[in-house]
């Protein structure tokens, strides 16, 4: 079953499917486990990481506080470099602009470097409807496209696929498939397949990690070099970028680049960090003849100055996902939106509406790991609590939930009743315990279907606390 097929299922059903998929858990832990170790090593060798993190936060906050100024400055300098700047208020408008540029160039085939904004605005579908052949050139996105999937992670889109599954996909779809399941052989097979697409593409489409206001340049960060082949060979290069990607200068971009890369992959720097500044000039050996930049709002100005203003700092590094105890169990597709994990649980209600995504804001333990590892200190747990409060105030919570919380609040306001209830609950739970674990229990399928529930202590915390006090007085 592909990710596209899961879109039509309720959130809880998607979660059940993910929890029951043992292969998925292996695939997730292989990548996120490595990412956590590498990030920890990178941060431990950076003496002033905390200071850099604070500086990164202040840079992004400064930009959002002066967004109008930097947007005007960026547009002016980008046009001066020969670029054509387009403004899109909505996802639909952004897709229309990109498709119109492709049609004006008589494009039959386009290559695309990985861009989550493209996924956010629905660009792949828009190109398909326009009859334009799209080839994803990032290796992971290439895998996702062959499988008919959606990305499951913003840095490793094919994280949900094991090496063995990828090998089978390549054998099925590549013109000259590999004769080995080893990674180098599969990479060579993808290189052969994609090289043809690079050479015949009429248009190359990329995203942007940063937009440099004082030069009008666009910065892309990749590990494979596919962005450079996507943006250099075709006659036309189109950049789609959210307006929050702005930074004042190259100096500020370098601060954020160091934070981004260490948080995303644990490296000091990516293999390919490229600054694109306008189309090909006389004397240039290569480059596009046309350079278009589509600046996309799609709800960002609505977030500006509001409860979600902090979310505009997001560098799209994926660290919050790698350290999220929920994401590591269910993967990205279960979230249903463009952006998975903690940052997705905050953004999806804003992009798609709270009524259809309220389950996401409750799919969090609020343990704070995501904020702790965020390179620009976004208070994700606080933002999720804000969505929960809004869901409650707008009456979106089911009647059963509201009634259960009323009973809990009533008991919590009456200490004797609360202590009596917890004492009974502890003793009942212990009846189902075996070797330190509760493996099944009536009316608790959600807790025990895919995990064992720890057998509770024989007494509640308050009972143990009072007993300790009595011993201390003796």
N, C-alpha and C positions, 0 to 999 in steps of 0.2 A: 504494500500500500504506500502511495506517495504522499508527500506533505500536502499536495493540492487536494487530495481526497479527504484529508483530515480536517480541512477548513470548515467543512459542513457539519462536523460533529461538535457537540457541546464540550466545553472546557474539561469537565470532569471525565468525560468519556475519553478525550485525548490523553488525559493524565493516566487513566487506567491502562490504555494501550501502551503508553510509554513505559510505565512501571513493569508491565508484563514482558517487555522486550529486553531480554538479557543481553543480546548482541549490542543494543543501543547503549546500555550501561558500560559495557567494555569499551566501546568506541569513545564515549564521552570522557571516561576516566583516563584513557590513554593520553588524550590531548590536554584536558584541563589540569590533570595531575602534573604533567610536565611543565605546563605554563605557570602553575603556582610555584613550583620549585625554582624555575628560572627567574621569575619576578622577585622572589625572596632573595636570591643570590645577587641580583642586580641592585636591589635597594640596599642590601647590607654593605655593598662596596661603594656606595655613594654617601660620603660623610654628611653632606648637607641636604639630604633628600627632603627632609621636613621643610627646610627653608625654600627649596626650589618648588615644592608643592604649594606653599603659601604664595610664592611669587606667581606661579601659574594661575592660581585662583584669582589673584588680584588683576592679572592681565585680562583674563576673560571677563571679569566683572566690570572692568574699565571699558572694555569694548561694548558690552551690552548697554552700559549707561550712556554711551556716546555712539550708538549704532548708526544714527542718521548721518553723523559727521563722517564716519569711516566708510559707509556705503557710498557717499558722494565722492570721497577721495579715491576710493578704489575704482569706481566707474570712470572717473576723469583720467586716471593714470592707465587703466586698461585700454581705454579708447586711444589714448596717446601712443600706446604701443602697437596699435593696429587691430586690436580685438574689437569685436562687436558684442555689446552687452545687452542682454534681454532680461526683462523683469517678469516674474510669474508669481501671482498671488496664490494660486491654487495648484494642486497636483495636476488637474486636468489641463490647466493653462500651460504648465511647464511641458507636459507631454506634447501638446499641440505645437508649441514652439519648436521642440526638437524634431518632430515629424516633418514640419514645414521646411526646416533647414535641410533635412535629408532629401525631401522631394525636390527642393530647389537645386540640389546637387545631383539629381537623377540617380540617387543611391539605390543600388540593388542589394548591397551587402554592407553591414556595419560590424565593426568589432567593438567590444565594450570591455573596459577595465573595471574591476570590482568597484561598485558604488552602492552603499546601502540607501542613499538618497534615491537612486534610480529605482530600487525596489519599493521604497516608500511611496513614490509618485506613480508607480505602476507602469514604468517605461517599457519593460519587456513586452507586456501585453499590448501597449500602444503601437510599438513597432511591428508586432505580429499582425495586428489588425490593418496596418497600413501596407502590408505585403512586403515588408523589408526584412530580409534575412539577418538575424542577429546571431553573432558568435561571441560567447563569453570566453575571454582569454585568460583570466586568472585560473590556475589549475583547479582549485577547489570549485570555483563557479562553473568551470567546464564540466566537472563531475556532476554538479547539481543539475546543469542543463541536460546532460545526457540521460540522467535518471528521471527527469520530469519533476524534480523536487523544488523546494524553496530553500534558501539558506537557513541553517539552524544556528549559526553563530556569526557575529559581525566581523570577526577576524578570520575564523576557519569555517567558511560556509558549509563545507562537506564533513564537518566533524562527526556527524551521525553515521557516516559510512566507514566501514572497516576496509583495510587494505584488500582483503579478499573480495569484497563486493565491488571495489573499484576495478580490480583486475578483470572481473567478469564483464563489467560495463564497457571497458575498453575493447575487450575481445569482440563484443557484440556490435560496437558502433564505429570503431576506427577502421579506416581504409586498409592500413597495414598494421594490424594489432601486434602487440608484443608476444613473444613466445615464452615469457617468464612472468611470474608473479612478484618478482623482486622490484623494489621501488625504483632503482635506476632504469630498469627496462620499461617500466610504466611511464616514467618521465620522458624517456626518448620517444615512446609511442605518442604521447600527448604533443610533444614538440613537433613531430612530423605532421600530425593532424592540424595543429594550429598554424604552422608556418604558412600553409596555403591560404588560410583565412586572412592572415596579416597582409599578404601580398596582393590579394584581390579586393580588399575592403575599399569602399569609396569614402566612408566616413568612420572616424574613430571617436568613441564617446568615453569620457572618463569622469570621475568625481573629483573632489578636491579635499585634501586634508586641511589646508589653510589657504586663505586668500590674503595676500600681502597688500595692505592699503596703500603704502607710500610708493609702490612700484607697479601696482596692477598685475603682479605675477600670481600664478596659481601653483601651489605645491602639492605634489603627489608622492605618496610613500608606499613602496611595494617591496616584496622580497624576490620577485621572479623576473623583473624586467619587462613584463608583458605590457605595463602601462606605457613604457617608452615606445614599444613597437606599435601599440594602439594609437598613440598620439602623434607619431612622427611620420609614418609611412603614408597614411591616407591624405587625400587632398584637403579634407575638412576635419577639423578637430572641434568637438563640442564638449564643453565642461558644464556639468550640472552640479550646483553647490547650494547648500543651505546658507542663508544670510548670516548665520551665527558662526560661520567658519572664518570670519575676518580676524586679522591681527594687525596691529599698527605698522609693524616693520619686520624685516628679516631677523633682527636681533631678538624680538619678542617671539617670533616663530621658532627660533632655535631653542629657547627655553622650553616651549611646549613640545617640541620634537623629542627632546631628551626624556621628558615625562611620558609622552605617548609610547615611545618604542619600548622603554623599560617596563611599562605597565602592560603592554600588549604581548610582547614576545620574550621579554627578559634580556634582549640584546642591548648593546650600547647604541647602535645605530642600525637602520635597515640597509640592505644591500643597495637599494635604489631610492634616493631622495632627489626628486627632480623639480626644478622651477621652470614653468612654462610662461613665457612673456611675449604674447602676440604671435602672429603668423611668421612664416619664413620671410627673411629679409634678403635683399640683393647680396650675393656673396655667401649666403648660408649653404652648407652642403646638403641639408635636409630640413624637413619641417613642413607643416601644412600650409596651404595657400590661403585658407580661411580659418580664423580662430574665433569661436563663439563661446560666450560665457552666459549661462542661464542661471540667474540668481533667484532662488526659490524661497518663498515665505512659507506657505502651507501650514499656517497656524503659529509660526514662530513669533510674530509680533503680538499675537494674542497672549503668549506666554510672558512677553516682555513686561517687567514691572509687576507681575502677578505672583500667585502662589508657586508657579513653576519656573520662575525666572532663573533659579539656580541650575535648572536642567539645561539651560543654554550654554553652560560651561562645558558640557560633555564633549570629550575628545574622541569618542567612539573607539576606545581601546579594548573593551571587552573584559577588563579585569573583574568587574562586578559579577559577571557571569561565571568566570572561572572559579570564583570563591563562594558562589552562592550554593548553599546546601540543597536548595530546591532545584535549581537548574541542573545540577550535577546528577540528579535522579531522573529528571523527566526530559532533559534536552530542550532544544529551542522550538521545535514544531508544536509542542503542546501549548505554547503560549498563544499561537494563532495569529499574532500580528506580525508586522515587519520586524520589529525589534523585540528579541526575547530577553529573559533574565530580569534582574531588578530594574535596569534602565528602561526596558521595554514595558514593564508593569506600570511605570510612571508615564511613559509617553503614549502608550496605546489608548488609554482613556481620553487623552487630549486629541489624538489623531482620529480615532474611530468612534468616540462617544463612550461615556461611562456606563450607560445602560447595558451595552452589549459586552462590556469588558470588566464588569465589577468583580468577577471571580479572580481576575489577575491580581487585584490589589490586596486580596485576602490570601493569595498563594505566597506568603512570605512569613518567615518566623520572626522578622524584625530583630535578628541577632546583631546587625550592624556591620557584618563583614564587608559588605559592599562599600559602605562609606569609608571604612578603614583603609581599603586598598585603592579607592578612587584617587587618581593623580591630581584632581582639582577639587577634592573634598566636597563633592555633592552630597547633601544630606538625604540620601535616598530613603531611609526608613521614615524620616519626618515627612517627606513628600507622599509616601504611601499611606501614612496615617492620615494625612490631609484628604486623600481620595476616599479613605474609609469613612471619615467624618462626613464628607459630602454625600456619599452614597446613603448613609444613614439619614441625613437631613432631607434628602430628596425622596425618601421613601422607597428606595430601590432594593432594600434588603427584604428577603422573603418574610412572610408573617411568622413562619416557624423559627427563624433566626431571632426576630425581634422578641418573640415570646420567650425563647430560651434565655436570652440576655436579660429579660425582665426578671425571670426567676433567679438567675445568678446574682443580679444586682440586689434583689430582695434578700437573698441569703447572706450576701456580703455585708449588708447593712445590719444584720443581726448575728453578731459573732457566735453566740451559743449555737444557733441553728446551723451556721456555716461549719463550725468545728464538728458538730455531730454528723453532718452529712459527709464531710471528708473522712471522718473516722470509719463510717460505715463503708464508704466507697473503697478505702484502702483494704479493708478486710475482705470485701467481696472480690476485688481484683486478685488478691493473693490466692483465692480458691482456684483460679485458672492458671496459676503459675506452675512452671515445670522447669527444674534446673536453672532457675534464675530468670526465666523468660515466660511471657504470656504469648503463646503462638496462635491462639484462637480464642474468641470470646463472643458470646451472643451480642448482637447490636453494636459490634465494634469492628465490622469488616474493613472499614476504611483505615483502621490502625494496624490490622494484623494480616491483611491479604498479601502484602508484599514485603513485610518486615516483622520482626518479633518485637513485642512491646516489653520493656524491662519490668520484671516483677517488682512491685513496690516494697518498701520497707514494711515491717510489721506494725509500725506506729506512724502517725502523721508527724510532720515537722513540729507542730506545736506541742504534741505529746512528748516528743523527744526533748524539746527545749525545756519544758517544765520539769522533766525528769533530771536534766542536767543541772538546772537551778537548785533542785532539792539536794542533789549530791554535793553541789558546791557549798551549800549552807551547813552541811554536816561537819 
